[in-house]
């Protein structure tokens, strides 16, 4: 397993064009529901801070409470996150680790391509810092690079599957 992960990490470096780093993030296989809870935990953890920040803003802007609208905690965000479909793996920025579905077959090139994709996100965080994922433009740029590396990996393995196609239909409005 360690040898396979080393090869996948090397593929992420090769196909992303990002410089290699010492070590690689830990990986953890888990059932899908648990994986979603792990990925979405920071949304629920942020709730008390965001609610307090919003309340403080309201108190200081009694005459113009609309000035605080952008600080409101979106109650359904955690529920939507934990009920999403189709996610195969994810890089958790705060924990610097990759989680993936325990049903992935690591003997399968297509399944391995999802690990390569997440390794690219780890490389991106190391080279660009956490803040690159804070804006829509940053996320879109990072996703394009990760999908391009994943696609190149699949092509190198003789796989014809196309990944990241839906990204062409997603945008950031006037930011792009």
Secondary structure, DSSP 8 states (H G I E B T S, - for coil): -HHHHHHHHHHHHHHH-----SS--EEEEE-HHHHHHHHHHHHHHTHHHHHHHHHHHHHHTTT-GGGGGGG---THHHHHHHT-----EEEETTTTEEEEETT--TTSHHHHHHHHHHHHHHHHHHHH-GGGGSSHHHHHHHHHHHHHHHHHHHHHTT-----SGGGGG---GGG-
